[in-house]
Amino acid sequence: LGMFTNGAFIGTQAGSNTASDLLRFGTSGTERMRIDSSGNVGIGTSSPSDTLTVYTSSASAERLALFVNNQLGSSFSASAYATFGRADINRSLDIGIYGNGSSEFDGKILVNETGGSLILGTQSAERMRINSSGNVGINETNPSTAKLVIQTDAISGIDLYRSATNANFEAFRFRDSTNANTEASIGWGGDQLRLNSTNNTVFTTGGTERMRIDSSGVVQVRNQ
């Protein structure tokens, strides 16, 4: 259907006079999109391996664009986003922009899942996670104990936590994951700045120890 030599066309042929089990769309005599026998859609490719495959051979920057133009009065209320998920159980991931009602758009990545997490990674490995409670883990896949957990290596890490026994006390805690009794924290609670260590607390300047409070509460001050 159409002008095959140098115009637009819709056809089922694939380079021969034999009908094929596919549907091709083209412009300027060149195929631009096809639907193959499996229902896969290819744009810029004749062999789509997924439900939708978009390919370009251009070395310049390319983008997939979805725009919305719907302004009500002086506030933006429309959204433009892509959704990935399962419609049958209403669980999805939304990526896009959302009108915030104040003449601006907010960019959002939103996981619509009761117990789901938002995971970011590089080199095929997870690097950061926001779980369903809003806790953030960096190099930590289960940030369930604090609002922010940073695992710096296999045994040590930093987290931002709220005391289980004192809801008014929040602190940065430095810990050794192999020893629950080895940690130090600096935080705020009861209108006081608190510095705590399970062992000794040492103060240094210029790389030299100047004062120490040991685990029994004894204060040692060094003049040199």
For each residue, the residues with C-beta under 8 A, 3 or more apart:
1: 9 10 11
2: 7 8 9 10 11 26
3: 6 7 8 9 29
4: 7 9 11 26 29
5: 29
6: 3 28 29
7: 2 3 4 27 28 29
8: 2 3 26 27 28
9: 1 2 3 4 24 25 26 29
10: 1 2 23 24 25 26
11: 1 2 4 23 24 26
12: 19 20 21 22 23 24
13: 16 17 18 19 20 24
14: 20 22 24 46
15:
16: 13
17: 13
18: 13
19: 12 13
20: 12 13 14
21: 12 36 37
22: 12 14 34 35 36 37
23: 10 11 12 34 35
24: 9 10 11 12 13 14 31 33 34
25: 9 10 31 32 33 34
26: 2 4 8 9 10 11 29 30 31 32 33
27: 7 8 30 32
28: 6 7 8
29: 3 4 5 6 7 9 26
30: 26 27
31: 24 25 26 34 46
32: 25 26 27 43 44
33: 24 25 26 41 42 43 44
34: 22 23 24 25 31 41 42 46 48
35: 22 23 39 40 41 42
36: 21 22 39 40 42 47 48
37: 21 22
38:
39: 35 36 51
40: 35 36 48 49 50 51 52 53
41: 33 34 35 48 51 52 53
42: 33 34 35 36 45 46 47 48 53 54 55
43: 32 33 52 53 54 55
44: 32 33 54 55 56 57
45: 42 48 53 54 55
46: 14 31 34 42
47: 36 42
48: 34 36 40 41 42 45 52 53
49: 40 53
50: 40 53
51: 39 40 41
52: 40 41 43 48
53: 40 41 42 43 45 48 49 50
54: 42 43 44 45 64
55: 42 43 44 45
56: 44 62
57: 44
58: 62
59:
60:
61:
62: 56 58
63:
64: 54
65:
66: 80 81 82 96
67: 80
68: 78 79 80 97
69: 78
70: 76 77 78
71: 74 75 76 77 78
72: 75 76 77
73:
74: 71 103
75: 71 72 99 101 102 103
76: 70 71 72 99 100 101 102 103 104 105
77: 70 71 72 99 101
78: 68 69 70 71 99
79: 68 96 97 98 99
80: 66 67 68 96 97
81: 66 94 95 96 97 98 108
82: 66 94 95 96
83: 92 93 94
84: 92 93 95
85: 90 91 92 93 112
86: 89 90 91 92
87: 90
88:
89: 86
90: 85 86 87 112
91: 85 86 112 113 116
92: 83 84 85 86 112 113
93: 83 84 85 109 110 111 112
94: 81 82 83 108 109 110 112
95: 81 82 84 108 109 110
96: 66 79 80 81 82 107 108
97: 68 79 80 81 105 106 107 108
98: 79 81 105 106 108
99: 75 76 77 78 79 104 105 106
100: 76 104 105 106
101: 75 76 77
102: 75 76
103: 74 75 76
104: 76 99 100
105: 76 97 98 99 100
106: 97 98 99 100
107: 96 97
108: 81 94 95 96 97 98
109: 93 94 95 118
110: 93 94 95
111: 93 116 117 118 132
112: 85 90 91 92 93 94 116
113: 91 92 116 132
114: 132
115: 132
116: 91 111 112 113 132
117: 111 129 130 131 132
118: 109 111 129 130
119: 126 128 129
120: 126 127 128 129
121: 124 125 126 127 128
122: 125 127
123:
124: 121
125: 121 122
126: 119 120 121 129 141
127: 120 121 122 138 139
128: 119 120 121 136 137 138 139
129: 117 118 119 120 126 136 137 140 141 143
130: 117 118 134 135 136 137
131: 117 134 135 137 142 143 144
132: 111 113 114 115 116 117
133: 144
134: 130 131 147
135: 130 131 143 144 146 147 148 149
136: 128 129 130 143 147 148 149
137: 128 129 130 131 140 141 142 143 148 149 150 151
138: 127 128 148 149 150 151
139: 127 128 150 151 152
140: 129 137 143 149 150 151 157
141: 126 129 137
142: 131 137
143: 129 131 135 136 137 140 146 148 149 159
144: 131 133 135
145: 149 159 161
146: 135 143 149 159 160 161 162 173
147: 134 135 136 159 160 161 162
148: 135 136 137 138 143 159 160
149: 135 136 137 138 140 143 145 146 157 158 159
150: 137 138 139 140 157 158 159
151: 137 138 139 140 156 157 177
152: 139 156 157 158
153: 156 157
154: 177
155: 176 177 178
156: 151 152 153 174 175 176 177
157: 140 149 150 151 152 153 174 175 177
158: 149 150 152 172 173 174 175
159: 143 145 146 147 148 149 150 172 173 175
160: 146 147 148 170 171 172 173
161: 145 146 147 170 171 173
162: 146 147 167 169 170
163: 166 167 169 170 171 189
164:
165:
166: 163 169 189 190
167: 162 163
168: 189 190
169: 162 163 166 187 188 189 190 194
170: 160 161 162 163 187 188 189
171: 160 161 163 185 186 187 188 189 194 196
172: 158 159 160 185 186 187
173: 146 158 159 160 161 183 184 185 187
174: 156 157 158 183 184 185
175: 156 157 158 159 182 183 184
176: 155 156 179 182 183
177: 151 154 155 156 157
178: 155
179: 176 182
180: 183
181: 198
182: 175 176 179 198 199
183: 173 174 175 176 180 197 198
184: 173 174 175 195 196 197 198 201
185: 171 172 173 174 194 195 196 197
186: 171 172 193 194 195 196
187: 169 170 171 172 173 193 194 196
188: 169 170 171 192 193 194
189: 163 166 168 169 170 171 192 194
190: 166 168 169
191:
192: 188 189
193: 186 187 188
194: 169 171 185 186 187 188 189
195: 184 185 186 201
196: 171 184 185 186 187 201
197: 183 184 185 200 201 215
198: 181 182 183 184 215
199: 182 215
200: 197 212 213 214 215
201: 184 195 196 197 212 213
202: 209 211 212
203: 209 210 211 212
204: 207 208 209 210
205: 208 210
206:
207: 204
208: 204 205
209: 202 203 204 212 222
210: 203 204 205 221 222
211: 202 203 219 220 221 222
212: 200 201 202 203 209 219 220 222
213: 200 201 217 218 219 220
214: 200 217 218 220
215: 197 198 199 200
216:
217: 213 214
218: 213 214
219: 211 212 213
220: 211 212 213 214
221: 210 211
222: 209 210 211 212
223:
224:
